[in-house]
Amino acid sequence: MAIQTTSRPAPAARRQDYNLGDILHKGVVYALLIGLSLLFLFPFFWMILSALKPEHQIYRWPPQWFPDPIQWSNFADVFSNPYLPFQVFIKNTLILEVGMITGRLISCTLVAYGFARLEAPGRDLIFGILLATLMLPGAVLLIPRFILFSQMGWINTFNPLIVPAWFGEAYAIFLMRQFFRTIPKELEESAIVDGANRLQVIFRIIVPLSIPVLTVIGILSFKDIWNDFMGPLLYLNEISKYTVAVGLAYLNGQFDTQMNLLMAASVTLMMPTLILFFIAQRAFVEGITMTGLKG
């Protein structure tokens, strides 16, 4: 009777196979990451180069990758255009940012705390109805809201954009509620035993512990307001009240578009959101992790 014997590879050979497989795996992963990064960064790279080119070099074929000469004056030309005062557009946008973000943070904090901590009949049903409003397409509400604000005499003012932000926003309320539920109740109970009321509990205990989620909502709100085109276009009629998104659209002429100026304006106007993200990156990532938000 023959006895079958299995030969086990030598430890050195197994280590060599493992190292080779590990190196191949890492090589494929890094190659994919680098390739996808270059793919997504290419439009940004092309926009910056186009912002520095004379206009005729943008449409050249085969493409001219680098500007010759570098035309820094494109940026000055955009902001010296007397018909499109971008300084005014930036000021108007910042007014909306302050008014809307302040209102959204305060109102959503109060509402989310109620859903997270206070007991009331029908609380969960009301919260479900609130979440259901997320399913409504924005276009469905455009005409009713415009008629309402028109009858209130708010057209061509910032009120239709700022005032609704002071009545909460479903997505922000949901994120805050989820975060508030992770805070130990014992902290609030101790404060109440010491004589604190509900508002003091919210603003002295809950809010300081909720900086990550407030940062996430603040950054996402800033981005949405900065890039909002439809709202200001619908409610604002005078050029002195336009925002940066509307002003940027007006660089697209009816018969001709100076693409180099459009790219220069786009590069400049996206800087605030990039700078804000890098400044608050750590808190932003922490907030996303703790609230379970995934892109």
Disulfide bonds with the S-S distance in Angstrom:
none
